[in-house]
Amino acid sequence: MKQHALHPRLSFDTVREVVAWAGKTHGEKTAYSYREKAGDKEILKVSFLKLQKDVEALTNALVDMGCTGKHCAVVGKLSYHWALVYFAVLSAGGVLMPLDKDWKAEDLAHTTKEGEAKYLFCDADLKDKAEQIAASASLEAEPVYLGSDGLLSLLSAGKNSRPPLPRIDPLAPALLVYTSGTTGAGKGVLLSQTAIISNITAALPYIDYSEKTVGVLPPHHTYGSTVMFLGHAIIGSEVYISAGLRHIQRELKEQKPGHLVLVPLYLETFYRKIKSTVKEQKKEKLLSRMMTVSGGLRKVGIDLRKTLFASVREAFGGEIKTVISGGAPINREIVAFFEAIGISTLNGYGITECAPLIAVNRSRWVVPDSVGHVIDVDTVKILSPDENGEGEILVKGPNVMLGYYKNPHATAEAIDGEGYFHTGDFGKLNEDGVLFITGRKKNLIILSNGKNVYPEEIENELIALPGVLEVVVYQGKSKRGDAHDAIVAEIYPDPEYCKKNGIQDATAFLKAHLDAYNRTATPYKRVAKLKVRHTEFPKNTLRKIRRFELDMTID
């Protein structure tokens, strides 16, 4: 069974081509909108044509500066100028090094030096960090501050310059992305323009996107830059740049996006807020009855979800139809809830080394509990599958990285002789090419009886429980470092939920939930010990928990 694409697949060799095509095709349509400062009444708008002209001007200036072939670090929040630097560095034939603005100054300085950056673009309010980076790295020019006179001067100079533009080799290094390291120290991933362009153009034809989204993903992650910058330039959709997490709820109501690109934590947060509001209003039974009625009507071809659940959907602006989610598993109950109120969740799977998409559910073909079809340009195989067809996921395709920067040993370990990248994730494929993720190889729990337990499977069950805000499941260790057979659930309870419901003893409350889970769980997947946290788990900027920082001792 083959699904026809919703949109034609477009072909580009370079980012420079994408920008020129978007300016010509989408013209005066809004590409980006934003407020200069959170709380400003005025919303600035940039058309695709202006984006093209700005990118061309900055490209000229960067070529004049000597950026071609050089590593250019960029540090800052999601902004129009960050997007400009992304497009212009790649159009000038430079190698973009996107770095996490929340890293400590010494970590940024070390990584910039290790990545041999020669140019630095940085938010003006990060000047102290920029100065420390400049003192460590061998820069060939003063740092350029985003949104400041420095960048504006480059734009102005580039408009009056016509240097010969370098030929872009689509297969040469274009991005040097340092992985966030949720399981330890990150590595520098080298990606070509072919990798990022083939990746996004393979996925877009199957997605029911809209005219506007609200951008919330950090731009230094490949998920954020490939999908939000390249993807939206191709489809001609407006990106309203969010002022940050504290403003997102108001922005959604104001901007009324038709689709969102998120990580699961956002969906989990939205889900809890909706459920909490419904409970406060004592409308739980009414909502349940409406969902039952709506489900029955849909079976006979009548879809009234937008009308029936208008008040619930208003939390997202009322117009949203699609959420594309990646980065972690999503609980089935949460996906089913949003589908029931008329918001389709397309769960996907990716990894930085694959630029990043490997598989994603399609708007007209969603497979529950899966991460969807493998994208057309990839070949995926399962290494040494067990009796259930599960094994390590291997990927080969034009989107696979060129290698780890200055680390041939790690590259040889990750990419085998046949060109397959070993993801370190476990999963299985069905006959339709749909991929199911079981868990991370590094997180796998192997019990003394030989049974394998994927902690993500248990976490997925527990995260939907009332009062559970965050959870990590792992195999307990002794103080000597020896592994126990005890499966531990470390939970951070939802303070807001506990307060509203008068829960004084969170440990007893959560233990009752765990006891209920254990009664129905497969015996070897039962949780033996509960650890209750008083603070959130440490996370990277994609809101993934940094598991390697946790204390897993239980005695």
KOLMARKE-146720 format. One record per atom (N, C-alpha, C): x, y, z. Coordinates in steps of 0.05 Angstrom, whole numbers, plus 5000, padded with zeros to 4 digits. Layout:
residues N
XYZ/...
***
This chain:
residues 555
501749765000/500050005000/501850255000/501650414979/503350654976/501650904977/502451094994/500951344996/502051544977/500251684962/501151894944/501852144960/503852284950/504652534964/502552744962/502352914982/500453134982/501553374966/504153394964/505453614950/507653504933/508453644911/510653544894/513253564909/515053384903/517753394915/519453574898/520753774912/522453964898/525353884901/527053964882/529853894883/531654134882/533554154901/535454364902/538154254908/540254374897/542954284903/544154434927/543554684929/544754854950/542755024964/543555124988/541855305003/541555564988/543555654974/543355894957/541055874937/540755634926/538455584907/535855604921/535655494945/533155494961/532355784966/534155954975/533556234981/532556384957/533956344934/533156484909/530456394900/529956134902/527356014893/525156114911/525556124937/523556214956/522856504951/524856674946/524356964941/522656994915/523356844895/521956874869/519156754871/518856534885/516256384886/514356504905/515256574929/513456664950/513356974952/515257114941/515157404938/514557554963/512257694963/511557874985/510157735008/509757475006/508657325029/510557355053/509457355077/511157385101/512757135107/515357165109/517056945116/517456925147/518057155159/518457165188/516957405200/515957365223/514757585238/515757565267/516057785280/517157785308/516858055321/517158055347/517258305362/520258345370/521158595367/523958645374/524458585404/522458655421/522558585449/519958465458/520058275476/517658145486/515858365498/513358365491/511458555501/510958795483/512758825462/512259045443/509559005429/508159225423/505659205408/506259155379/508259275368/508859255339/510058985332/509058865312/510158615301/511458675275/514058625273/515558665248/515158435229/514958485204/514558275184/516658295162/517658065154/519658045133/518657865111/518557965087/517457795064/519657605054/518857415039/520857225027/522657375008/521657584994/523257744976/525357894992/524558015014/526558165031/528557965043/527657735051/529457525061/531557465040/530657425015/532557364993/534657584990/533657844990/535458064986/537458095009/536358055034/538158075058/540257855058/539457615050/541357395050/543457445028/542657545005/544557594984/546557814992/545558025006/547258235015/549258135036/548257975055/550057875076/552057675064/551157515045/552957325031/555257475018/554657695004/556757854992/558757955012/557758055035/559458155056/561257935068/560057705071/561557485083/563757385064/563157385038/565157305018/567457515019/566757765020/568857975022/570457945048/569257855069/570657815095/572557585094/572057395076/573757155074/572656915088/569956905091/568656685106/568556425089/568856445063/568656205046/570655995055/569655755060/571355535069/572155545098/571355755112/572055785141/569755705159/570355635184/568355565204/567355815217/564755855217/563456095228/561556015251/562256085276/560656015299/558356215302/556056125310/553756305316/552556215343/552156415360/551156365387/548856555393/546456455398/544256635404/541556505403/539556655411/536856545411/535656555382/533456415379/532056425353/531256705346/532156805323/531557075314/531757085284/530757305273/531057345244/533957365236/535557505252/538357535245/539857275247/539057105266/540356835268/539756685241/537256695232/536456565207/538056675184/538456945183/540057075162/542856965161/544156945185/546856835186/546956545176/544956385184/544856115175/544856095144/542956245132/542756235102/545256355089/546256575100/548456715087/551156565089/551756455112/554256305115/554256065095/552055925093/551855695075/551955795046/550756025040/550756125013/553556235005/555156305025/557856405020/559856185019/558955935023/560855715023/562355675048/561355795070/562655755096/561555505110/562655435133/561755215149/560555335175/557955295178/556555415201/556955235226/557655365248/557955225274/555855335293/553455225294/551455325313/551955215341/552055395361/552655315388/550455405407/550155255429/548055305449/548755555465/547055755464/547456005479/547455965509/546255745518/546155695547/548555555559/550355475542/552855355552/554455565568/556055465587/557755645601/559855765582/560755995589/562656135571/565155965565/566155825586/568555665582/568055435563/565655315564/564955105546/564655205517/563455435514/563255555487/566055615476/567755725493/570455795485/572055545477/571755335493/573155085486/572254965460/569554955456/568454835432/569055005407/568955265410/569655445387/572555405379/574255375399/577155325392/577455055380/576154855392/576454575381/575354565352/573154715347/571954715321/573354895301/575455035310/577155205293/575555425279/573755545295/572155765284/573956015279/573456145256/574956385249/573256635251/570656595252/568756825254/566656755275/565656955288/563656915310/561357115306/558957015306/556457175306/555057105333/554257315347/553257265374/551157475382/549257395398/547257585408/548757805424/547658045422/548958275435/548958245466/546858115477/546758085506/548557865516/550057735498/551957525506/554857625502/555157885504/557758005498/560057895515/559457845541/561457735559/562357465549/560457295540/561257035530/562857065504/561957245487/563357295462/566257375466/566757545486/569457635492/571157405502/569957225518/571556995527/572156805504/570156765486/570656605463/572856725446/572756985441/574757115424/577557095436/577657095463/580357075476/581556795473/579756595468/580756325466/581156235437/579256305419/579456215392/581256405375/582156295353/583856455335/582056585313/580456785321/578656915303/580157095284/579057125260/580257295239/578857575238/576857615255/575457875256/574157905283/573358145290/571958195315/569258055314/568157975337/565457855337/563358035325/561457925310/559258085299/556858025316/555658245327/553358205345/550758225330/549058015333/546557995319/544658215329/543258345310/541458555317/542758825323/545458835320/546859075327/547859225302/549159445306/550259605283/552259435267/553659255280/555659085266/554458925243/552158785249/550858625229/549558815208/548359025217/547059215198/549159335179/551559385189/553659495172/554459295151/554559045158/555258835139/553058825117/550558835125/548358835106/548559075087/549159305098/549359545081/551759515062/553959415072/556359385054/555859185032/554458965040/553858755020/552058834998/550259035004/548459124983/549959284961/552259384968/553759544949/556259394938/556259134943/558558974935/557658744916/559258684897/558658464879/561058274875/561958144896/564257974893/563457724877/565357594864/564757344851/564057134872/561757014870/560956814890/562256544885/563056414906/564456154902/562455944893/563455744878/561855514871/561555354897/559055264902/558555104926/558654814919/560254664933/560354364930/558254254949/555954144938/553854054956/554653834975/556853694968/557653464985/559953535004/560753785004/562853875022/561653945050/563353955071/562254025097/560954305096/558554325109/557054575109/556154645138/555754445154/554954485182/556754315200/557554445221/559054295242/557354325268/555954115274/553954125296/554953955319/555254085342/556153935366/553653825380/553553555382/551253425394/550953505423/548453495433/547953605459/548853415482/549253165475/550452985495/548652925519/546252795514/544452715536/545652475550/547452325537/548752095550/551652135555/552652385552/555452435557/556452665539/559052685536/560252905520/559452885491/558853115479/557953125451/560353115432/559753065407/561753055386/560953245363/562853325347/562353505325/561453355300/559053395291/557953255269/558153425243/559453315223/559753465197/557453375178/555953575169/553753525150/554253695125/553453585102/553653725077/550953865070/551054045050/548554165041/546753955029/547853755015/546253535005/544753395027/546053365050/544853215073/542353365083/542653625088/540353765100/538153815080/538853865054/536753915034/535253665027/536753445022/535353195014/533653095037/534453155062/532953065085/530253195087/530153465085/527653605088/525853575063/526953575039/525353545015/524053275013/525253075026/524052805026/521552785044/521452955064/519252935084/516953115077/517453355066/515453555062/513053465045/513353305024/511053235007/508853095022/509352975045/507352815059/506052955083/506853205087/505853355111/503753555102/501553565117/499453755112/500054005128/501754175117/502554415131/500654645125/501054875139/499255095137/500755355130/499355575131/500555835123/502255965145/501955865170/503355995192/503955795215/506355835227/507155695251/508355885271/508655795295/510155945316/512655795321/514955925317/517555795321/518455805350/518955565361/519855545389/522455385392/523255225372/525555055375/528155215374/530055135391/532655265390/534055225363/535155445351/536255425324/538855275322/540255235344/542855095342/542554795338/540154695343/539654405338/538854375309/539754155297/539154105268/536154075263/534653975283/531753955280/530554235277/531554425294/530454695292/531254835266/533754815258/534654965234/533654835208/533954575205/533154445180/530154475175/528554425196/525654435192/524654725192/525454885211/524355155213/525455345192/527955325186/529155515166/528755405137/529955185131/529855075104/526954995097/525754835114/523154725109/521054945103/521055145120/518955355117/519655545094/522155575087/522755725063/521755585038/521855325038/520955175015/517855175013/516455135035/513555125034/512255405033/513855605040/512755875039/510855945062/511555825085/509855865109/511156075128/509556245139/510556445158/511356325184/513656415194/514656335220/514456575239/512656575258/512656775279/514656685300/516656845305/518756765324/517956825352/517656615368/516756635395/518756795412/517656945431/519357095450/520456915473/519456665474/520456475494/518156325507/518956125523/516955945536/514856095552/515656305566/513756455583/511556585568/512056625542/510156775525/508556595506/509256335505/508156165484/505156145484/503956125508/501056085509/499556335498/500556565505/499256815494/499756835464/502156765455/502856785427/501156595409/500656355419/498956165404/496156285400/495056395422/492356505419/492256745400/494456905401/494557145384/495057075355/497056895350/497956845322/496256635308/494856465322/493156265311/494556095289/496655955296/498155795276/496455555267/497055465243/495655225233/497254965238/499854995243/501454765249/503754845268/504854655283/507054715301/509154495298/511654565302/513854375303/515054385331/514754155345/515354155374/516953905382/517753905407/518653665421/516453585440/516253325448/514053225464/513453375490/515553495502/515053625527/512953845525/512953985502/510854185498/508054065498/507753845484/505153715482/504253615509/506153495524/505553405551/504553635569/505953865567/505154095583/502454195575/501854215549/499254305539/497054115549/497653855547/495753655555/494953685584/496953715601/496453735630/494853995636/495454205623/494054465628/491154435620/490654315597/487854275588/486354105607/487553875615/486153695633/485653825660/487653985669/487354125695/485054325694/484854475672/482754675668/480054545667/479854325653/477254185650/476454085678/478353985694/477653885720/476754105738/478154335737/477354565753/474454665747/473754645721/471154735713/469054515716/469854285727/468054055731/466653965705/468253955684/467153885658/468353625647/469553465665/470853215656/468853025642/466552985655/464552805643/463452915617/463053175616/462053295591/463953255569/466553305574/468653275553/468752985544/468552805563/468652515556/466352435538/463952545545/461552485528/461852605500/462852845499/463152985473/465152825455/467252725468/469252575452/468052315442/466352185458/465051945449/463152005426/461552215428/459752295407/461252365382/463452515385/465052605362/466252355348/467252165364/468351925352/466351765336/463951755346/461751615332/461051755306/460952015306/460252175282/462452135261/464952135269/467252105250/467151835236/466051635249/465951375236/463951365213/462151555213/460251575190/460851815173/463251915175/464152135157/463452415165/462652455190/461852725199/463952815220/465453025213/467553125230/466853405242/466053405267/465253655280/467153735302/469653635301/471453685323/472153975327/472454125305/473254405307/471054565322/468554485317/466254615330/465854515359/465854255362/465354135389/467354215409/469854235401/472054275420/473354545416/471754745407/472755005401/474055135426/472755105449/473755235473/476455105482/476754845478/479254705485/481454785466/480754795440/482754855419/483655145421/482155315434/482755595436/485455645450/486355455466/488955475479/491155475459/490655375435/492655375413/492055575391/490055745396/489255945377/486855865360/486055615362/483555525349/483855425321/486155465308/486455395280/488355165275/489655075295/491754865291/490554595283/491754475263/490954215253/493054005257/495654085256/497853895255/500053975274/501053775289/503553815304/505553605295/507853705287/510053525280/511853505305/512253265315/513753235340/516153045336/518353115348/520652945348/522352975372/524352815375/526252845398/525852645420/523452525423/522952335444/520252205439/519751975452/517151845448/514852005460/512451965450/510052095460/508151885470/506951935493/505051745504/502551725486/501651475482/499451415464/496851565473/496451585499/494051715510/494052015502/496352145502/496552425495/496052465466/497152295449/496752305420/493752275414/492552075427/489652015422/487952245431/488652375453/487052605462/487052835442/489452905432/489653125412/488253055386/488452805378/487052715354/484052735358/483052675382/480252685387/479152965386/480753165392/479853445391/480553585364/481653425346/482153525319/484953625313/486853545329/489653615325/491353365320/492153325295/493653085288/496553115296/497652915310/500452925319/502052725301/503952845287/505652675269/508352635284/508652405297/511052355311/513252265292/515652365296/517852285279/520252205295/522352135280/524852035293/527252145277/529152245291/531552345278/533852345297/536152405285/538652425301/540452615286/541952775301/543652985288/545252875265/546352635269/548152515248/546752455222/544052475222/542452425198/540952675189/541752895199/540953165188/538153275192/536453205209/536452985228/534452765222/532452815204/530152625201/530952355189/529752155201/530051875191/527251775183/525351835199/522551745194/520651935206/518251955194/516152125205/513452025196/511452045213/508751975205/507752175185/505852085168/504852245146/501952335153/501252565142/498652675148/496352495141/496652335120/494552155111/495151865118/497251825135/497851555142/499451555169/497851575190/499051575217/498851295229/501051185237/501050915249/501550945279/499550885296/499850925325/502350785336/503550915355/505950815370/508450805353/508250885328/510650885310/511751165307/514151175293/515251435285/514851475255/513151305243/512351345216/514151205195/513651285170/515151165148/517951275147/519851105140/522551195135/522451375111/523851605112/523851795089/524951665064/524051765041/524551635016/527551605009/529251795018/532051785010/533651595027/532451485048/533951315067/533451015063/535450855069/535050565072/535650505101/533750375114/534050305142/533949995145/535749885160/535649605166/536049565196/535149335206/535349265234/537649065237/539549135254/541848965258/541248745278/541748495270/541448255287/538748265301/536448265287/533848275300/533348025317/531948075339/531247845357/528647715347/527447555364/524947415355/522647595350/522847845361/520748045357/521348235334/523648185320/524448355299/525848605308/526648615334/527848855345/530948825345/532249045338/535149065339/535949345335/538549395332/539549665329/538849775301/538050025300/537150155275/539650265261/539950175235/542150275219/540950425195/542350645188/541250825167/543350885146/542550875121/544350955099/542851135080/544051355072/542751545054/544451795051/543551975033/545052225028/545052415052/543252375071/543052545095/544952455117/546252235114/548052135135/550552315136/551552365159/553852555163/556352465147/558052655143/560652605131/562552475151/562052525177/563652415198/563752595222/565152505243/565652675267/568152835263/568053095269/570253275264/572753195280/574953165266/577453095278/577352845296/575552655289/575252425305/574752175287/576852095273/576551865254/575851605268/576751575293/576051325307/573151305313/571951525323/569051525328/567451495302/568451615281/567051595255/567051305246/569351165248/569450885239/567750705256/567350775281/565650615299/562650665292/562050905282/559250975277/558250895249/560050905229/559250845201/560850595192/559350385185/560750135178/561650135149/562849925141/564049905114/562049925091/559449875097/557449895076/556150175076/557050355093/556050625093/553650655112/552950455128/550750485147/551650615172/550050815181/550550945207/549150795228/550550725250/549450575272/548350775292/545650795295/544451005311/544750975341/545050725350/545050685379/542250655390/540250665373/537450635381/536450355372/534650245388/533349995382/530550035370/529849865351/527149885339/526649655321/524349685306/523649475287/522049605264/522149475241/520749565217/518449375210/516249485200/514149305190/514349285160/512449135148/512649085119/512149335103/510949545114/510349795099/512649995102/514749915115/516950105119/516450305141/514750225160/514150395183/515950315206/517150515219/519150465240/517950495268/518650315285/517850325313/520350335330/520450535348/522850565366/522250415392/524150255400/523950115426/525350265448/527850355442/529250505463/532150555455/533650685472/536450745468/538150505476/540050445459/541950225466/543350275492/544150525497/545650585521/543850575546/541250595542/539350595565/538350315571/538750125553/537649865556/538249735583/536249625596/536549485621/536649185615/538849055623/539048765619/539048635647/536948485652/536648355678/538248105680/538648005705/540347765709/539147515696/536447515690/535247295677/535347315647/536847515637/537147555608/535047715595/532947795610/530747955598/531748245592/530848345569/531448625562/529048805569/529649025582/527549225588/528349495577/526549605561/527049865549/525750075568/527350235582/526150425601/524150625589/524550695563/522750885550/519950775549/519650515547/516950395546/515450445573/516850415595/515650455621/515150755626/517150915618/516851205621/514351305606/513951195583/511651275566/508951215580/508950995596/506550925611/506151125635/508351185648/508151345673/507751645668/508751745646/508652035641/505752145639/503951975631/501152065628/499552055654/500751955675/499351935701/499052205713/496752265726/496352525739/498452575760/499552815760/501452885781/504352815773/504852675751/507552615742/508352825721/510352985728/511253195709/513653085692/515552955705/517852835691/518552565703/519552385687/520252115697/522552005681/524351875696/526551715683/526651445697/526751235680/526850965690/529650855684/530850715703/533550605699/533950365718/536250225713/537050005729/538650105753/537750045777/539150145800/541950025803/543750185815/546550095820/547250115849/549149945857/550149965885/552250185886/553050255910/555150465912/557750385899/558150125896/560550025882/560250045852/557850095843/557350115814/556249865802/555749655818/554549405808/551649455802/550649325780/547849345772/546149165789/543849265798/541749105811/539749015790/538048825797/535748765781/533448955786/533749125806/531649315813/531249525792/528849555781/528149765763/527150005779/528450235774/527850475789/526250675772/524150795784/522851015771/523451265787/524951455775/525451705789/523551915777/521952035794/519752205785/519952485798/519452685781/519052955791/516153015790/514753035813/511853085813/511153365804/508853395794/507853655784/507053825808/508654035814/508054195838/505254335836/504554425812/501954555809/499654365813/499954125803/497853915807/497553855837/499753815850/499753735878/498453955895/499154205889/497954435903/494954455900/494054435874/491254455868/489554235881/490854005883/489353775893/489953705923/491253895936/491753855965/493453615972/495353545955/496953305960/499453395976/499553306001/501653376019/504053186016/503352926013/505452716012/505552615983/507352735967/507552655939/508552375936/510352285954/511452015952/509251805955/507451835974/505251645978/503351655954/502851885944/501051925921/502151775897/504751825891/506051695868/506351395871/506851305896/507051015901/504450875895/502251005901/499650885894/499350845864/500251045849/500151025820/501950795810/504350775822/506250565814/505150295820/503850265843/502650005851/500549925830/499050115821/496950065801/498249975775/500450115767/501950035743/503049755745/504249695768/505549435772/503549205771/501049255780/499049035780/498448935752/498749105732/498049025704/500548985687/502949065697/505349045680/506348765679/507848705657/509248455654/511148435678/511248195691/512848175716/515648285715/517148235694/519948335694/520148635687/517848765681/517849055675/516649215699/516249075721/515249225744/517349395757/516449625768/518249815781/518549735810/521049695818/521649595845/522049825865/522950055855/523550275873/522750545861/521650715879/520850985871/522851185884/523851365868/525451585878/523951845870/523352015889/521952265884/523852495885/523852655863/525552885862/524153135872/525753335881/524653585890/525253815870/526853745850/527453935828/527153805801/526953955780/526853845753/529453695747/529253515727/531553375718/533353575701/535953525701/537653695684/537053635655/536953845638/536253805610/538053965591/538053885566/539254045546/537154235535/537854395514/535954605505/533754495487/533854245480/531554115466/529753985487/530354045512/528753945535/528953645538/531153535529/531653245534/533253225560/532453025576/533752985602/536552875598/538452985612/541252895611/541652665631/541052425621/540952195639/543652135652/545852195639/548452125650/549152285675/547652505680/548152655704/546752555729/545052345726/543352255748/544952065766/544252075791/545351885811/543551635812/544551415801/542851175799/543250975821/544651055842/545050875865/542550845881/542050605892/539550565907/540150455936/542550435944/543050345971/545250515984/
***
